[in-house]
Amino acid sequence: MTSKNIISPEDRIITLDTAGLTKDLSDEEIEALVEIAAEKHYSRGVAIIREDAKSRDLYIIHEGRVSVRLKLPSEFGREEVIYQMRDGQIFGELALVDGSPRSATVHADEEVVVYCFNFDRLSRFLLEQPRIGYILMRNIASIIANRVRNTNMLWRNSLIW
């Protein structure tokens, strides 16, 4: 993994907007949020986060594809891909919100560029900017709710057929 700062602030804003994180934030608030995101690059096959890790950083995919994988308890060391994510999607939101260990491993399926919000830096920023903090967490809650709703529909459909 390497860190480079080669993507314009405008492109960062577009990515955060696509992810749904900037809804109801002013242009100035979005620009302030973009300033604290680190651009990171991952090579194909690298684990960006690992299941059970204690990290709490939030990631937004700018470019590339990742797979979300779960360990299979019955087969030591085997992981199953449960979801694939692309440009404009976020991961790491559950640990950010509740502080629990990571619920899954996320692998780079190809070269991936992400914006990473370091938990400590983001927390300090949100304490200084409570309006942004409220809106950002509301937007993250909306993303999580949408994922739960989609999962419910998949389960419902699998039970019907």
ABEGO torsion letter per residue (X at the ends): XBBBBABBAAAAAAAAAAAGAABGBBAAAAAAAAAABBBBBBBBGBBABBBGBABABBBBBABEBBBBBBBBAABBGBBBBABBBBBGBBBGAAAAAAGBBBABBBBBABBBBBBBBBAAAAAAAAAABAAAAAAAAAAAAAAAAAAAAAAAAAAAAAAAX
